[in-house]
Amino acid sequence: MNINVQLILNIADSIPSIQSSGVKCVLVVSNIDLTTDLQIMKPIAFLESSIKDFTLNINNDYRYLKTGYYVSLHAEVLGSEVVPSSENTIDAYRTPILLLRASKAGIPTLPYLVTDSVKRIMAEFSFPVVVFAVNPFSYDGFKTAKNKSALYRAVKSLGMNYKFDVCVQPLIGEMVSFKSVFGKCELEGEARRISEKVHEVFKIPVCKLHIQNANGRAYLCGLQPLKKEELSSQDLKTISEKISQISKNGEHIIG
């Protein structure tokens, strides 16, 4: 894929909030083709560099041991502030931690159980249930189970043949999955508020969110990476506009 090269904008005078944190430049590192004239640094080039600037890490996949994760970790090793942080990427992609932090931040969530035991799941919840992977390597979002045999298959698959626990939640409504780009999404109402709040808490620029709509409410259930082909031209435009906004207006993005 043809990816642009590098953006280091000297914007200390126009960004007092960043200047007050000791950050004088913004470095944008991305593995995504963007519709912007601004220059973007390739992750592979950044990982071989020793540039120490505030880093905005735009990636479609921030899972543990993936390139997006290493970009944030590399920036932190160099002593630079980075969005998202490596801690936030790990927490956001581990469903139990995602739900715990989200709940503490006031985001609606459902009860959940972390286990590798089908018997314990059936003792705790009635069917149907929704099962999320906890291991850091799985790309699958979730599986639903309406009976015992389906639950065994889901736990075996998402637990990588029972090597890892899974995170199970009751399925009390409709599962809805949607893209979140800097907290923006195409849905309205509570889904949009959840998208905005998840971005506020975890600072993940690009991801897919899973929620349940039930009894007139929306509940956060999980988060996973987006495939590059899932990003539309409008998504790329939104990302590019956000980068331009940060560079020109000095939006406060550290934290």
Sequence and secondary structure as in RCSB ss.txt:
>XXXX:A:sequence
MNINVQLILNIADSIPSIQSSGVKCVLVVSNIDLTTDLQIMKPIAFLESSIKDFTLNINNDYRYLKTGYYVSLHA
EVLGSEVVPSSENTIDAYRTPILLLRASKAGIPTLPYLVTDSVKRIMAEFSFPVVVFAVNPFSYDGFKTAKNKSA
LYRAVKSLGMNYKFDVCVQPLIGEMVSFKSVFGKCELEGEARRISEKVHEVFKIPVCKLHIQNANGRAYLCGLQP
LKKEELSSQDLKTISEKISQISKNGEHIIG
>XXXX:A:secstr
      EEEE TTT HHHHTTT  EEEEEESS  S SS  B HHHHHT    SEEEEE S   TTSHHHHHHHHH
HHTT  EES HHHHHHHHSHHHHHHHHHHTT  B   EEES HHHHHHH  S EEEEE STT     EEESSHHH
HHHHHHHHTTTTTS EEEEE  SEEEEEEEETTB S  HHHHHHHHHHHHHH  SEEEEEEEEETTEEEEEEEE 
  GGG  HHHHHHHHHHHHHHHHH      
